[in-house]
């Protein structure tokens, strides 16, 4: 189904320019084009409204080298990092430039769910986000596999569910976006990750469904992408996306939230 079948002509043209066409031109990717087109538009109204504060939370994939010293300055590239959170934020700010949005990134490299919980008051609740996007899970399994953490998928799900419930109690009107953890079979990711990793993905989806949140299917997106280019093209170490992978993540996030 084409974009024009989902959107009025003016909106479709603008989205094509800001997101799809720009991303494809930047990376020269027919793979990006094909994979982006395979992701459907959100079937709900846009989560993002005028005056909203938007917060990206997670681990190194969200962190993406963000500048901690300027973290309190919204809508700027350095504190938003160099990854999908920045690319999604930039497109949102262009698309909604008259909406007085404030966008922050509080991802921290290496974090697992319990570490999000440890800093949640300062790095989430105090910011009072209207839209909260969370991508977490790869370290919960990776650090277990390398012997630096004794967590399980059951612990991950329990901790994640508790974090989301804590958030909803403190911020009853928050709109939640739960991003699917993902890996690609290359670099650090080998057969020992499976089938355990699929359990973490499923747990994140259950947390999402229980909370009535919007789900961003990053693993499904990358599963399509490897039909067009090898895993290393999208994430050389199997975990951290390349610029092309980050651009595709941003497109998928934007469509999921209805920007």
Secondary structure by P-SEA (a helix, b strand, c coil): ccccccccaaaaaaaaaacaaaaaaacccaaaaaaaaaccccccccccccbbbbbbbbcccccccccccccccccccccccccaaaaaaaaaaaaccccbbbbbbbccccccaaaaaaccccccccccccbbbbbccccaaaaaaaccccccaaaaaaaaaaaaaaaaaacccbbbbbbbbbccccccccccccaaaaaaaaaaaaaaaaaccccccaaaaaaaaaacccccccccccccccaaaaaaaaaaaaaaacc
